[in-house]
Amino acid sequence: MLVSALTGEGMERLLSEIEGRIASTRIVLDLLLDGSDGAGISWLHRNTEVLAKAVKDDGSVAMTVRADKTKAATVRARFSA
């Protein structure tokens, strides 16, 4: 795969390939946290890739995160996913 340093041609394909390889080794988890769990939300930002985060009407926080297999097990245990 070729990428031009001058024009950037081929960059989208390269980024897509990199994303595909990363995604294939990671697990996506959907979580619902108490809005007051700032420590938990912060931990997820530090230890996983946060793909989406939304505050619901009841104050809870819905998060979609991506983590490698070892971190995913920790996330499941810590957040009952």
Helices and strands as residue ranges (DSSP letters): H 11-24, E 26-33, H 38-47, E 49-55, E 61-68, H 69-79
